[in-house]
Amino acid sequence: MSLPHAILTALLEKPSSGLELTRRFDRSIGYFWSATHQQIYRELAKLEQSGFIRPLPQQPSRGRKREYEVLPEGRAELTAWVAGTEDPRPVRDPLLLRLRAAAVVGTHGIGAELERHLGLHERQLAEYLAIEERDFSVSALPADDRLQHLVLRGGIELEKYWIAWLTEALTEVTER
């Protein structure tokens, strides 16, 4: 049930149209919770039907996109969700399963895939570090920005973990 909460969060940050939400997901929220534009539009309709959001009044204009804002009921739903509990989800990564299978059938070809993943994580880390430098280089950040920075730092630390683990895995595979 996290997609509706991601959308409510984004709309509380800034009322937006479905297209704007899709773009914002691609640039920020999508780093840790991705969604297609179809999923976003479907969820917007559900949130509106549930009374959590409404379209902003707009001047009649051809081609103008509907922008949505969060209603008090939507804010209350998001507040309750933030205060709730949820167990961590088990890791479900095909690469881990492939490496486990390689232990049984042999490691032929798995090294190239490990190297490819290493490159992907190195690029993602570089992107996160660039965002950190651009958006969070000020030493005294407001409370909201500190929490957003904390989320980014989580992403940075995860990428560092994957880089270290993939480097270790490559060493293990090449030593066989």
C-alpha positions, 0 to 999 in steps of 0.5 A: 500500500505504499504507492498511494502514500508516495503519491500523497507525500508528493502532492503534499510537497507540491500539488501536481498533475499526473504527468508532473507526478510521473516526472517527479517520480523519475527524478526523486521518489523513484529512486526508492519507490518506482511507479509507471505513469499508468500506475500513478494515474490509476492510483490518483483515481482511487485516491480521489474516489476515496476522498483523499485528494481532489483536483484543483479548480482551474480556469477553462483552458484547452489542454490544461492538465488536472492538478491535484491537492491533498484533502484533510482526509488524505493528510490524516491517512498519510499521518496514520501510515507514517505512525504505523508499523511494517515489517521489512520485506525479504530481499528478492533479487534475481542476481542473488538467486543466479549466484546461488545457482552458479554454486550448483551449475558452475560460474561460467558467465556470472562474472560478466553479470557481476561486473555489469551490476558493479558498474550500475551501482557505481554509476548510481552512487555517483548520481546520489553523491552528485545530488547530495553535493547539489542539494544538501551541501549546506551545513544547517539544513531545515528539518524537512531537508534533513529527513530528505537527506537522510533518505538519500544517505540511506541510498548512498550507503546501500550503493556502497554496500552493493559495490563492496559486496559485488567486488567480493563476489567477483573476487570469489568467482574469479578465484574458482 
